[in-house]
Amino acid sequence: MSEEFQENLIAYIQKFLPFVTSALWVLFSYIPLDSAVANNLRPDMGLMCVFFWTLHRPDVFNLFSVYFLGLVVDIITAAPFGSNIFSFLVMYLLVSNLAAYFNAKPFVVTWYGFALFCLITMLARWLLVSVYYSQFLPLPLLMFSVFATIAFYPVIGLVNAFVQNSLMKDEG
């Protein structure tokens, strides 16, 4: 294999690494467990990955990656089709338009930003799904999922930061 081909292949793989990592997180989070609580109240891994990769690597995690990640989540969940795509696109729009406020800030500021964006995004999805079913879904269940997602974000952020720093090289 020529060296130029190998370098091009590595660069190509690195461009898809954020999407692949996010898809693996999502698939990992939907492994069936032997607990009713764990199966119904799980953190939204896809939302965490959309926030992280859109904030830190918008050059390789773009609108198409967000759409296809939402499609993967819609396929493996029982939620109304398109609701996860909608929520990921809302998160993407929030982060991409307000990323300037989070660049070069401490992690705590980024985490607070994620908490606010997560609340907005999950409320928007809750409202969309409630309209779909023509009744309001239980709000305490939503709030517990929001809190679980916010609490679990540092772990996902740490692993994604490791992937970014050790397996991806900056452009230019």
Contacts in CASP RR format, 6 or more apart in sequence:
PFRMAT RR
TARGET T0000
AUTHOR 0000-0000-0000
METHOD contacts of the structure
MODEL  1
MSEEFQENLIAYIQKFLPFVTSALWVLFSYIPLDSAVANNLRPDMGLMCV
FFWTLHRPDVFNLFSVYFLGLVVDIITAAPFGSNIFSFLVMYLLVSNLAA
YFNAKPFVVTWYGFALFCLITMLARWLLVSVYYSQFLPLPLLMFSVFATI
AFYPVIGLVNAFVQNSLMKDEG
14 60 0 8 1.000
14 167 0 8 1.000
14 168 0 8 1.000
14 169 0 8 1.000
15 60 0 8 1.000
16 60 0 8 1.000
17 60 0 8 1.000
17 163 0 8 1.000
17 167 0 8 1.000
17 168 0 8 1.000
18 49 0 8 1.000
18 53 0 8 1.000
18 57 0 8 1.000
18 60 0 8 1.000
18 61 0 8 1.000
18 65 0 8 1.000
18 160 0 8 1.000
18 163 0 8 1.000
18 164 0 8 1.000
18 168 0 8 1.000
19 61 0 8 1.000
19 65 0 8 1.000
19 68 0 8 1.000
19 69 0 8 1.000
21 49 0 8 1.000
21 160 0 8 1.000
21 163 0 8 1.000
22 45 0 8 1.000
22 46 0 8 1.000
22 49 0 8 1.000
22 50 0 8 1.000
22 53 0 8 1.000
22 61 0 8 1.000
22 65 0 8 1.000
22 69 0 8 1.000
23 69 0 8 1.000
23 72 0 8 1.000
25 45 0 8 1.000
25 46 0 8 1.000
25 48 0 8 1.000
25 49 0 8 1.000
25 156 0 8 1.000
26 45 0 8 1.000
26 46 0 8 1.000
26 49 0 8 1.000
26 69 0 8 1.000
26 72 0 8 1.000
26 73 0 8 1.000
26 76 0 8 1.000
27 72 0 8 1.000
27 76 0 8 1.000
28 45 0 8 1.000
29 42 0 8 1.000
29 43 0 8 1.000
29 45 0 8 1.000
29 46 0 8 1.000
30 42 0 8 1.000
30 76 0 8 1.000
30 77 0 8 1.000
32 39 0 8 1.000
33 39 0 8 1.000
40 141 0 8 1.000
41 141 0 8 1.000
41 144 0 8 1.000
41 145 0 8 1.000
41 148 0 8 1.000
42 145 0 8 1.000
42 148 0 8 1.000
43 145 0 8 1.000
43 148 0 8 1.000
43 149 0 8 1.000
43 151 0 8 1.000
43 152 0 8 1.000
43 153 0 8 1.000
44 118 0 8 1.000
44 122 0 8 1.000
44 145 0 8 1.000
44 149 0 8 1.000
45 156 0 8 1.000
46 69 0 8 1.000
46 70 0 8 1.000
46 73 0 8 1.000
46 88 0 8 1.000
47 87 0 8 1.000
47 88 0 8 1.000
47 91 0 8 1.000
47 118 0 8 1.000
47 121 0 8 1.000
47 122 0 8 1.000
47 149 0 8 1.000
48 114 0 8 1.000
48 149 0 8 1.000
48 152 0 8 1.000
48 153 0 8 1.000
48 156 0 8 1.000
48 157 0 8 1.000
49 69 0 8 1.000
49 156 0 8 1.000
49 160 0 8 1.000
50 61 0 8 1.000
50 66 0 8 1.000
50 69 0 8 1.000
50 88 0 8 1.000
50 91 0 8 1.000
50 92 0 8 1.000
50 95 0 8 1.000
51 91 0 8 1.000
51 95 0 8 1.000
51 114 0 8 1.000
51 117 0 8 1.000
51 118 0 8 1.000
51 153 0 8 1.000
52 156 0 8 1.000
52 157 0 8 1.000
52 160 0 8 1.000
52 161 0 8 1.000
53 60 0 8 1.000
53 61 0 8 1.000
53 65 0 8 1.000
53 160 0 8 1.000
54 61 0 8 1.000
54 66 0 8 1.000
54 91 0 8 1.000
54 92 0 8 1.000
54 95 0 8 1.000
54 96 0 8 1.000
54 99 0 8 1.000
55 95 0 8 1.000
55 99 0 8 1.000
55 102 0 8 1.000
55 103 0 8 1.000
55 110 0 8 1.000
56 160 0 8 1.000
56 161 0 8 1.000
56 164 0 8 1.000
57 164 0 8 1.000
57 168 0 8 1.000
58 96 0 8 1.000
58 99 0 8 1.000
59 171 0 8 1.000
60 168 0 8 1.000
63 89 0 8 1.000
63 92 0 8 1.000
66 88 0 8 1.000
66 89 0 8 1.000
66 91 0 8 1.000
66 92 0 8 1.000
67 85 0 8 1.000
67 88 0 8 1.000
67 89 0 8 1.000
69 88 0 8 1.000
70 82 0 8 1.000
70 84 0 8 1.000
70 85 0 8 1.000
70 88 0 8 1.000
71 85 0 8 1.000
73 84 0 8 1.000
73 85 0 8 1.000
73 88 0 8 1.000
74 81 0 8 1.000
74 82 0 8 1.000
74 83 0 8 1.000
74 84 0 8 1.000
74 85 0 8 1.000
77 84 0 8 1.000
79 129 0 8 1.000
80 128 0 8 1.000
80 129 0 8 1.000
80 132 0 8 1.000
80 133 0 8 1.000
83 125 0 8 1.000
83 128 0 8 1.000
83 129 0 8 1.000
83 132 0 8 1.000
84 125 0 8 1.000
86 124 0 8 1.000
86 125 0 8 1.000
86 128 0 8 1.000
87 121 0 8 1.000
87 122 0 8 1.000
87 124 0 8 1.000
87 125 0 8 1.000
87 128 0 8 1.000
90 120 0 8 1.000
90 121 0 8 1.000
90 124 0 8 1.000
90 125 0 8 1.000
91 117 0 8 1.000
91 118 0 8 1.000
91 121 0 8 1.000
94 117 0 8 1.000
94 120 0 8 1.000
94 121 0 8 1.000
95 102 0 8 1.000
95 117 0 8 1.000
102 109 0 8 1.000
102 110 0 8 1.000
102 113 0 8 1.000
107 154 0 8 1.000
111 150 0 8 1.000
111 153 0 8 1.000
111 154 0 8 1.000
114 150 0 8 1.000
114 153 0 8 1.000
115 150 0 8 1.000
115 153 0 8 1.000
118 146 0 8 1.000
118 149 0 8 1.000
118 150 0 8 1.000
118 153 0 8 1.000
119 146 0 8 1.000
122 142 0 8 1.000
122 145 0 8 1.000
122 146 0 8 1.000
122 149 0 8 1.000
123 142 0 8 1.000
126 137 0 8 1.000
126 139 0 8 1.000
126 142 0 8 1.000
129 137 0 8 1.000
130 136 0 8 1.000
130 137 0 8 1.000
END
